[in-house]
Amino acid sequence: MWIFDGRRDARYPIDGGVFDSGNQEQEVVTPIRAALPVGCPQLFAVTLERPGGVVVSDRQRVVVVARIT
């Protein structure tokens, strides 16, 4: 999960945590654990990455985006 902070360069979103929801067909609740302080959250994105996650995503497989309004 990635957190885009309006006070930071959008090329480098903040790591919001790694999770594996498996193949569940029910609601999954995942805690957000920001790796750095977030001052002005504007967007959250979930990407599919290799197991264990990545330091910087290439954003080739974005599966969910939620904008703060």
C-alpha positions as CSV (number, residue, x, y, z in Angstrom):
1,M,0.0,0.0,0.0
2,W,1.3,3.4,-0.9
3,I,0.4,6.8,0.6
4,F,0.8,9.9,-1.6
5,D,1.6,12.9,0.6
6,G,0.9,16.4,-0.9
7,R,4.0,17.7,0.8
8,R,6.3,15.2,-0.8
9,D,7.4,14.3,-4.4
10,A,4.7,12.2,-6.0
11,R,7.4,10.0,-7.6
12,Y,8.2,8.6,-4.1
13,P,5.0,7.7,-2.2
14,I,5.3,6.6,1.4
15,D,5.2,2.8,2.2
16,G,1.9,2.2,3.9
17,G,2.6,-1.5,4.6
18,V,2.7,-4.9,2.9
19,F,-0.1,-7.4,3.1
20,D,-1.4,-10.5,1.5
21,S,-5.2,-10.9,1.2
22,G,-5.0,-14.3,-0.5
23,N,-7.9,-15.4,-2.6
24,Q,-10.6,-14.4,-0.1
25,E,-14.0,-13.5,-1.3
26,Q,-14.8,-11.5,1.8
27,E,-13.9,-8.1,3.2
28,V,-10.3,-7.8,4.3
29,V,-9.3,-5.2,6.9
30,T,-5.6,-4.2,6.7
31,P,-3.9,-1.8,9.1
32,I,-2.0,1.1,7.5
33,R,1.6,1.4,8.9
34,A,3.3,4.4,7.3
35,A,7.0,4.0,7.2
36,L,7.5,7.8,7.5
37,P,5.4,10.6,8.9
38,V,2.5,11.7,6.6
39,G,1.7,15.4,6.7
40,C,-1.0,15.8,4.0
41,P,-2.3,12.5,2.7
42,Q,-4.0,12.9,-0.7
43,L,-4.1,9.4,-2.3
44,F,-3.8,5.8,-1.3
45,A,-2.9,3.1,-3.8
46,V,-2.5,-0.7,-3.6
47,T,-0.2,-2.4,-6.0
48,L,0.6,-6.0,-6.7
49,E,4.3,-6.7,-6.0
50,R,6.5,-9.6,-5.5
51,P,6.3,-11.4,-2.1
52,G,7.7,-9.2,0.7
53,G,7.1,-6.0,-1.2
54,V,9.4,-3.5,-2.9
55,V,11.2,-0.3,-1.8
56,V,10.0,1.6,-4.9
57,S,7.1,0.4,-7.0
58,D,7.1,0.6,-10.8
59,R,3.3,1.0,-10.5
60,Q,2.7,-1.4,-13.3
61,R,0.0,-3.3,-11.4
62,V,-2.1,-0.8,-9.5
63,V,-5.3,-2.6,-8.3
64,V,-7.0,0.0,-6.1
65,V,-6.8,3.8,-5.7
66,A,-8.6,6.0,-3.2
67,R,-8.3,9.8,-3.3
68,I,-8.9,11.9,-0.2
69,T,-11.5,14.6,-0.9
